[in-house]
């Protein structure tokens, strides 16, 4: 597995979407949301926001699906 880091675009259509409603690949685990100076250990009802850096643990084979799910 790899650690995959992505930054959501400022104008992401996912802004305000709770983590539990993100359509993520089965083998991708969201482990942290970095928002400004904050490190958020994501809970199901935590929303993602534009500009968030999101960190996942995922196998290399899942990375393209993960990027597609987040519009990257």
Gaussian input, Z-matrix of N, CA and C with variables (Angstrom, degrees):
# hf/3-21g

backbone

0 1
 N
 C     1     B1
 C     2     B2     1     A1
 N     3     B3     2     A2     1     D1
 C     4     B4     3     A3     2     D2
 C     5     B5     4     A4     3     D3
 N     6     B6     5     A5     4     D4
 C     7     B7     6     A6     5     D5
 C     8     B8     7     A7     6     D6
 N     9     B9     8     A8     7     D7
 C    10    B10     9     A9     8     D8
 C    11    B11    10    A10     9     D9
 N    12    B12    11    A11    10    D10
 C    13    B13    12    A12    11    D11
 C    14    B14    13    A13    12    D12
 N    15    B15    14    A14    13    D13
 C    16    B16    15    A15    14    D14
 C    17    B17    16    A16    15    D15
 N    18    B18    17    A17    16    D16
 C    19    B19    18    A18    17    D17
 C    20    B20    19    A19    18    D18
 N    21    B21    20    A20    19    D19
 C    22    B22    21    A21    20    D20
 C    23    B23    22    A22    21    D21
 N    24    B24    23    A23    22    D22
 C    25    B25    24    A24    23    D23
 C    26    B26    25    A25    24    D24
 N    27    B27    26    A26    25    D25
 C    28    B28    27    A27    26    D26
 C    29    B29    28    A28    27    D27
 N    30    B30    29    A29    28    D28
 C    31    B31    30    A30    29    D29
 C    32    B32    31    A31    30    D30
 N    33    B33    32    A32    31    D31
 C    34    B34    33    A33    32    D32
 C    35    B35    34    A34    33    D33
 N    36    B36    35    A35    34    D34
 C    37    B37    36    A36    35    D35
 C    38    B38    37    A37    36    D36
 N    39    B39    38    A38    37    D37
 C    40    B40    39    A39    38    D38
 C    41    B41    40    A40    39    D39
 N    42    B42    41    A41    40    D40
 C    43    B43    42    A42    41    D41
 C    44    B44    43    A43    42    D42
 N    45    B45    44    A44    43    D43
 C    46    B46    45    A45    44    D44
 C    47    B47    46    A46    45    D45
 N    48    B48    47    A47    46    D46
 C    49    B49    48    A48    47    D47
 C    50    B50    49    A49    48    D48
 N    51    B51    50    A50    49    D49
 C    52    B52    51    A51    50    D50
 C    53    B53    52    A52    51    D51
 N    54    B54    53    A53    52    D52
 C    55    B55    54    A54    53    D53
 C    56    B56    55    A55    54    D54
 N    57    B57    56    A56    55    D55
 C    58    B58    57    A57    56    D56
 C    59    B59    58    A58    57    D57
 N    60    B60    59    A59    58    D58
 C    61    B61    60    A60    59    D59
 C    62    B62    61    A61    60    D60
 N    63    B63    62    A62    61    D61
 C    64    B64    63    A63    62    D62
 C    65    B65    64    A64    63    D63
 N    66    B66    65    A65    64    D64
 C    67    B67    66    A66    65    D65
 C    68    B68    67    A67    66    D66
 N    69    B69    68    A68    67    D67
 C    70    B70    69    A69    68    D68
 C    71    B71    70    A70    69    D69
 N    72    B72    71    A71    70    D70
 C    73    B73    72    A72    71    D71
 C    74    B74    73    A73    72    D72
 N    75    B75    74    A74    73    D73
 C    76    B76    75    A75    74    D74
 C    77    B77    76    A76    75    D75
 N    78    B78    77    A77    76    D76
 C    79    B79    78    A78    77    D77
 C    80    B80    79    A79    78    D78
 N    81    B81    80    A80    79    D79
 C    82    B82    81    A81    80    D80
 C    83    B83    82    A82    81    D81
 N    84    B84    83    A83    82    D82
 C    85    B85    84    A84    83    D83
 C    86    B86    85    A85    84    D84
 N    87    B87    86    A86    85    D85
 C    88    B88    87    A87    86    D86
 C    89    B89    88    A88    87    D87
 N    90    B90    89    A89    88    D88
 C    91    B91    90    A90    89    D89
 C    92    B92    91    A91    90    D90
 N    93    B93    92    A92    91    D91
 C    94    B94    93    A93    92    D92
 C    95    B95    94    A94    93    D93
 N    96    B96    95    A95    94    D94
 C    97    B97    96    A96    95    D95
 C    98    B98    97    A97    96    D96
 N    99    B99    98    A98    97    D97
 C   100   B100    99    A99    98    D98
 C   101   B101   100   A100    99    D99
 N   102   B102   101   A101   100   D100
 C   103   B103   102   A102   101   D101
 C   104   B104   103   A103   102   D102
 N   105   B105   104   A104   103   D103
 C   106   B106   105   A105   104   D104
 C   107   B107   106   A106   105   D105
 N   108   B108   107   A107   106   D106
 C   109   B109   108   A108   107   D107
 C   110   B110   109   A109   108   D108
 N   111   B111   110   A110   109   D109
 C   112   B112   111   A111   110   D110
 C   113   B113   112   A112   111   D111
 N   114   B114   113   A113   112   D112
 C   115   B115   114   A114   113   D113
 C   116   B116   115   A115   114   D114
 N   117   B117   116   A116   115   D115
 C   118   B118   117   A117   116   D116
 C   119   B119   118   A118   117   D117
 N   120   B120   119   A119   118   D118
 C   121   B121   120   A120   119   D119
 C   122   B122   121   A121   120   D120
 N   123   B123   122   A122   121   D121
 C   124   B124   123   A123   122   D122
 C   125   B125   124   A124   123   D123
 N   126   B126   125   A125   124   D124
 C   127   B127   126   A126   125   D125
 C   128   B128   127   A127   126   D126
 N   129   B129   128   A128   127   D127
 C   130   B130   129   A129   128   D128
 C   131   B131   130   A130   129   D129
 N   132   B132   131   A131   130   D130
 C   133   B133   132   A132   131   D131
 C   134   B134   133   A133   132   D132
 N   135   B135   134   A134   133   D133
 C   136   B136   135   A135   134   D134
 C   137   B137   136   A136   135   D135
 N   138   B138   137   A137   136   D136
 C   139   B139   138   A138   137   D137
 C   140   B140   139   A139   138   D138
 N   141   B141   140   A140   139   D139
 C   142   B142   141   A141   140   D140
 C   143   B143   142   A142   141   D141
 N   144   B144   143   A143   142   D142
 C   145   B145   144   A144   143   D143
 C   146   B146   145   A145   144   D144
 N   147   B147   146   A146   145   D145
 C   148   B148   147   A147   146   D146
 C   149   B149   148   A148   147   D147
 N   150   B150   149   A149   148   D148
 C   151   B151   150   A150   149   D149
 C   152   B152   151   A151   150   D150
 N   153   B153   152   A152   151   D151
 C   154   B154   153   A153   152   D152
 C   155   B155   154   A154   153   D153
 N   156   B156   155   A155   154   D154
 C   157   B157   156   A156   155   D155
 C   158   B158   157   A157   156   D156
 N   159   B159   158   A158   157   D157
 C   160   B160   159   A159   158   D158
 C   161   B161   160   A160   159   D159
 N   162   B162   161   A161   160   D160
 C   163   B163   162   A162   161   D161
 C   164   B164   163   A163   162   D162
 N   165   B165   164   A164   163   D163
 C   166   B166   165   A165   164   D164
 C   167   B167   166   A166   165   D165
 N   168   B168   167   A167   166   D166
 C   169   B169   168   A168   167   D167
 C   170   B170   169   A169   168   D168
 N   171   B171   170   A170   169   D169
 C   172   B172   171   A171   170   D170
 C   173   B173   172   A172   171   D171
 N   174   B174   173   A173   172   D172
 C   175   B175   174   A174   173   D173
 C   176   B176   175   A175   174   D174
 N   177   B177   176   A176   175   D175
 C   178   B178   177   A177   176   D176
 C   179   B179   178   A178   177   D177
 N   180   B180   179   A179   178   D178
 C   181   B181   180   A180   179   D179
 C   182   B182   181   A181   180   D180
 N   183   B183   182   A182   181   D181
 C   184   B184   183   A183   182   D182
 C   185   B185   184   A184   183   D183
 N   186   B186   185   A185   184   D184
 C   187   B187   186   A186   185   D185
 C   188   B188   187   A187   186   D186
 N   189   B189   188   A188   187   D187
 C   190   B190   189   A189   188   D188
 C   191   B191   190   A190   189   D189
 N   192   B192   191   A191   190   D190
 C   193   B193   192   A192   191   D191
 C   194   B194   193   A193   192   D192
 N   195   B195   194   A194   193   D193
 C   196   B196   195   A195   194   D194
 C   197   B197   196   A196   195   D195
 N   198   B198   197   A197   196   D196
 C   199   B199   198   A198   197   D197
 C   200   B200   199   A199   198   D198
 N   201   B201   200   A200   199   D199
 C   202   B202   201   A201   200   D200
 C   203   B203   202   A202   201   D201
 N   204   B204   203   A203   202   D202
 C   205   B205   204   A204   203   D203
 C   206   B206   205   A205   204   D204
 N   207   B207   206   A206   205   D205
 C   208   B208   207   A207   206   D206
 C   209   B209   208   A208   207   D207
 N   210   B210   209   A209   208   D208
 C   211   B211   210   A210   209   D209
 C   212   B212   211   A211   210   D210
 N   213   B213   212   A212   211   D211
 C   214   B214   213   A213   212   D212
 C   215   B215   214   A214   213   D213

   B1=1.4531
   B2=1.5254
   B3=1.3058
   B4=1.4589
   B5=1.5167
   B6=1.3116
   B7=1.4571
   B8=1.5187
   B9=1.3152
   B10=1.4593
   B11=1.5261
   B12=1.3218
   B13=1.4628
   B14=1.5205
   B15=1.3181
   B16=1.4505
   B17=1.5214
   B18=1.3157
   B19=1.4546
   B20=1.5193
   B21=1.3137
   B22=1.4556
   B23=1.5281
   B24=1.3325
   B25=1.4589
   B26=1.5309
   B27=1.3303
   B28=1.4709
   B29=1.5268
   B30=1.3160
   B31=1.4730
   B32=1.5296
   B33=1.3174
   B34=1.4618
   B35=1.5304
   B36=1.3138
   B37=1.4713
   B38=1.5355
   B39=1.3235
   B40=1.4684
   B41=1.5283
   B42=1.3336
   B43=1.4646
   B44=1.5250
   B45=1.3203
   B46=1.4594
   B47=1.5174
   B48=1.3236
   B49=1.4655
   B50=1.5242
   B51=1.3380
   B52=1.4678
   B53=1.5337
   B54=1.3115
   B55=1.4637
   B56=1.5264
   B57=1.3274
   B58=1.4593
   B59=1.5238
   B60=1.3257
   B61=1.4667
   B62=1.5247
   B63=1.3316
   B64=1.4577
   B65=1.5267
   B66=1.2940
   B67=1.4664
   B68=1.5276
   B69=1.3325
   B70=1.4609
   B71=1.5260
   B72=1.3325
   B73=1.4654
   B74=1.5301
   B75=1.2929
   B76=1.4632
   B77=1.5254
   B78=1.3113
   B79=1.4628
   B80=1.5257
   B81=1.3381
   B82=1.4604
   B83=1.5230
   B84=1.3223
   B85=1.4653
   B86=1.5288
   B87=1.3258
   B88=1.4596
   B89=1.5232
   B90=1.3290
   B91=1.4610
   B92=1.5224
   B93=1.3342
   B94=1.4610
   B95=1.5181
   B96=1.3155
   B97=1.4621
   B98=1.5204
   B99=1.3202
   B100=1.4566
   B101=1.5195
   B102=1.3230
   B103=1.4662
   B104=1.5227
   B105=1.3263
   B106=1.4603
   B107=1.5140
   B108=1.3204
   B109=1.4651
   B110=1.5277
   B111=1.3231
   B112=1.4639
   B113=1.5151
   B114=1.3176
   B115=1.4629
   B116=1.5190
   B117=1.3194
   B118=1.4592
   B119=1.5169
   B120=1.3278
   B121=1.4595
   B122=1.5251
   B123=1.3329
   B124=1.4595
   B125=1.5294
   B126=1.3112
   B127=1.4582
   B128=1.5226
   B129=1.3229
   B130=1.4636
   B131=1.5295
   B132=1.3203
   B133=1.4614
   B134=1.5318
   B135=1.3400
   B136=1.4633
   B137=1.5337
   B138=1.3365
   B139=1.4666
   B140=1.5257
   B141=1.3151
   B142=1.4641
   B143=1.5224
   B144=1.3308
   B145=1.4568
   B146=1.5213
   B147=1.3188
   B148=1.4562
   B149=1.5071
   B150=1.3184
   B151=1.4537
   B152=1.5157
   B153=1.3276
   B154=1.4671
   B155=1.5234
   B156=1.3237
   B157=1.4549
   B158=1.5200
   B159=1.3173
   B160=1.4581
   B161=1.5239
   B162=1.3317
   B163=1.4567
   B164=1.5220
   B165=1.3042
   B166=1.4602
   B167=1.5204
   B168=1.3004
   B169=1.4520
   B170=1.5196
   B171=1.3339
   B172=1.4659
   B173=1.5212
   B174=1.3356
   B175=1.4622
   B176=1.5272
   B177=1.3041
   B178=1.4656
   B179=1.5325
   B180=1.3194
   B181=1.4683
   B182=1.5291
   B183=1.3201
   B184=1.4702
   B185=1.5353
   B186=1.3214
   B187=1.4596
   B188=1.5312
   B189=1.3360
   B190=1.4731
   B191=1.5384
   B192=1.3213
   B193=1.4681
   B194=1.5299
   B195=1.3064
   B196=1.4596
   B197=1.5334
   B198=1.3097
   B199=1.4734
   B200=1.5272
   B201=1.3125
   B202=1.4639
   B203=1.5246
   B204=1.3329
   B205=1.4613
   B206=1.5214
   B207=1.3360
   B208=1.4666
   B209=1.5292
   B210=1.3238
   B211=1.4536
   B212=1.5140
   B213=1.3320
   B214=1.4661
   B215=1.4984
   A1=109.35
   A2=115.93
   A3=123.44
   A4=109.71
   A5=115.87
   A6=120.59
   A7=106.09
   A8=115.37
   A9=121.73
   A10=107.56
   A11=116.11
   A12=121.44
   A13=108.81
   A14=116.20
   A15=121.86
   A16=108.54
   A17=116.07
   A18=121.34
   A19=107.67
   A20=115.83
   A21=119.85
   A22=109.21
   A23=117.75
   A24=119.65
   A25=110.59
   A26=116.73
   A27=120.69
   A28=111.43
   A29=116.99
   A30=121.68
   A31=112.28
   A32=117.82
   A33=120.37
   A34=111.67
   A35=117.41
   A36=119.92
   A37=111.98
   A38=117.05
   A39=120.44
   A40=112.36
   A41=118.66
   A42=121.49
   A43=110.22
   A44=115.34
   A45=121.62
   A46=114.22
   A47=117.70
   A48=121.30
   A49=109.71
   A50=117.28
   A51=118.99
   A52=110.35
   A53=115.39
   A54=121.86
   A55=111.23
   A56=117.92
   A57=120.72
   A58=113.00
   A59=117.97
   A60=120.98
   A61=112.94
   A62=117.46
   A63=120.01
   A64=108.82
   A65=116.29
   A66=121.45
   A67=108.94
   A68=115.39
   A69=121.09
   A70=111.12
   A71=116.77
   A72=119.71
   A73=110.57
   A74=115.30
   A75=122.30
   A76=113.78
   A77=117.61
   A78=121.06
   A79=114.09
   A80=117.63
   A81=121.48
   A82=109.08
   A83=116.59
   A84=121.55
   A85=109.29
   A86=116.01
   A87=121.10
   A88=107.43
   A89=116.98
   A90=120.21
   A91=113.79
   A92=118.07
   A93=119.77
   A94=110.51
   A95=114.47
   A96=122.82
   A97=106.08
   A98=116.77
   A99=121.60
   A100=107.06
   A101=115.88
   A102=121.71
   A103=107.69
   A104=115.28
   A105=118.98
   A106=109.11
   A107=116.46
   A108=122.28
   A109=112.61
   A110=117.12
   A111=120.99
   A112=112.26
   A113=115.38
   A114=122.84
   A115=105.43
   A116=116.28
   A117=121.96
   A118=108.70
   A119=116.39
   A120=120.92
   A121=104.67
   A122=117.12
   A123=119.57
   A124=113.90
   A125=113.11
   A126=122.71
   A127=106.91
   A128=118.93
   A129=120.69
   A130=114.94
   A131=118.14
   A132=119.63
   A133=113.68
   A134=118.41
   A135=121.13
   A136=109.41
   A137=118.05
   A138=119.74
   A139=111.53
   A140=115.60
   A141=120.42
   A142=107.35
   A143=116.06
   A144=121.84
   A145=109.73
   A146=116.26
   A147=120.85
   A148=110.31
   A149=117.17
   A150=122.64
   A151=114.06
   A152=118.29
   A153=120.70
   A154=109.95
   A155=116.03
   A156=121.06
   A157=105.36
   A158=116.87
   A159=120.92
   A160=108.67
   A161=115.65
   A162=122.05
   A163=109.63
   A164=115.41
   A165=122.53
   A166=109.78
   A167=115.83
   A168=122.71
   A169=104.84
   A170=115.51
   A171=119.75
   A172=109.87
   A173=116.33
   A174=118.20
   A175=110.20
   A176=115.75
   A177=121.06
   A178=112.03
   A179=117.24
   A180=121.00
   A181=112.75
   A182=117.77
   A183=121.73
   A184=111.76
   A185=117.48
   A186=120.79
   A187=114.00
   A188=120.61
   A189=118.76
   A190=112.49
   A191=117.38
   A192=120.56
   A193=110.33
   A194=116.40
   A195=121.53
   A196=109.61
   A197=116.69
   A198=120.38
   A199=110.28
   A200=117.57
   A201=120.57
   A202=111.25
   A203=117.47
   A204=121.61
   A205=111.74
   A206=116.50
   A207=120.80
   A208=111.96
   A209=116.73
   A210=120.50
   A211=114.04
   A212=117.22
   A213=122.03
   A214=110.09
   D1=152.79
   D2=179.10
   D3=-118.30
   D4=159.32
   D5=167.75
   D6=-93.34
   D7=124.51
   D8=-177.92
   D9=-114.22
   D10=125.59
   D11=179.26
   D12=-115.70
   D13=132.01
   D14=176.83
   D15=-137.68
   D16=151.22
   D17=173.81
   D18=-110.68
   D19=126.03
   D20=177.96
   D21=-72.42
   D22=138.76
   D23=177.60
   D24=-59.88
   D25=149.28
   D26=179.15
   D27=-54.71
   D28=-36.99
   D29=-177.29
   D30=-100.70
   D31=31.71
   D32=-178.03
   D33=-61.28
   D34=137.11
   D35=174.55
   D36=-68.91
   D37=-10.37
   D38=179.55
   D39=-83.30
   D40=-6.96
   D41=-177.81
   D42=-53.57
   D43=130.56
   D44=179.97
   D45=86.73
   D46=-5.10
   D47=-179.66
   D48=-78.17
   D49=125.90
   D50=176.65
   D51=-64.96
   D52=147.91
   D53=-179.65
   D54=-51.31
   D55=-41.39
   D56=-176.95
   D57=-64.99
   D58=-16.97
   D59=-178.88
   D60=-100.16
   D61=-1.21
   D62=175.95
   D63=-70.94
   D64=138.24
   D65=-179.07
   D66=-90.80
   D67=74.02
   D68=-176.23
   D69=-91.99
   D70=150.96
   D71=175.44
   D72=-59.37
   D73=149.65
   D74=-176.33
   D75=-55.18
   D76=-39.75
   D77=-174.46
   D78=-93.68
   D79=16.18
   D80=178.52
   D81=-108.31
   D82=126.25
   D83=179.34
   D84=-111.54
   D85=119.25
   D86=175.10
   D87=-77.42
   D88=117.17
   D89=-174.08
   D90=-108.69
   D91=-20.11
   D92=178.73
   D93=-160.75
   D94=148.56
   D95=170.50
   D96=-119.62
   D97=123.98
   D98=177.36
   D99=-103.06
   D100=117.72
   D101=-177.27
   D102=-128.58
   D103=103.13
   D104=-175.31
   D105=62.50
   D106=-124.77
   D107=179.36
   D108=-88.41
   D109=-4.62
   D110=-175.86
   D111=-90.33
   D112=144.95
   D113=169.47
   D114=-113.47
   D115=118.65
   D116=-177.49
   D117=-108.82
   D118=123.18
   D119=170.33
   D120=-84.73
   D121=108.87
   D122=-167.79
   D123=-66.59
   D124=132.90
   D125=171.92
   D126=-106.13
   D127=159.31
   D128=-175.33
   D129=-53.63
   D130=-33.35
   D131=-176.49
   D132=-94.65
   D133=2.64
   D134=177.04
   D135=-73.40
   D136=129.22
   D137=177.74
   D138=-84.70
   D139=152.13
   D140=169.34
   D141=-91.34
   D142=155.01
   D143=-178.84
   D144=-134.09
   D145=157.44
   D146=175.73
   D147=-57.44
   D148=137.89
   D149=-179.25
   D150=88.16
   D151=-9.58
   D152=177.12
   D153=-62.84
   D154=138.88
   D155=166.75
   D156=-93.15
   D157=127.73
   D158=-178.75
   D159=-116.20
   D160=135.62
   D161=-178.64
   D162=-114.99
   D163=129.60
   D164=-179.51
   D165=-123.60
   D166=154.38
   D167=163.66
   D168=-109.19
   D169=124.38
   D170=-175.71
   D171=-158.69
   D172=149.42
   D173=173.58
   D174=-68.12
   D175=151.57
   D176=-178.30
   D177=-54.45
   D178=-34.96
   D179=-177.38
   D180=-66.99
   D181=-19.07
   D182=-177.42
   D183=-92.78
   D184=-14.89
   D185=-174.94
   D186=-54.71
   D187=-44.35
   D188=178.37
   D189=-60.87
   D190=-39.87
   D191=178.90
   D192=-66.94
   D193=-36.79
   D194=179.19
   D195=-65.35
   D196=-45.79
   D197=178.89
   D198=-62.67
   D199=-40.88
   D200=178.84
   D201=-64.02
   D202=-39.94
   D203=-179.39
   D204=-64.02
   D205=-28.67
   D206=-177.95
   D207=-101.52
   D208=7.60
   D209=177.25
   D210=68.87
   D211=31.58
   D212=-178.70
   D213=-106.84

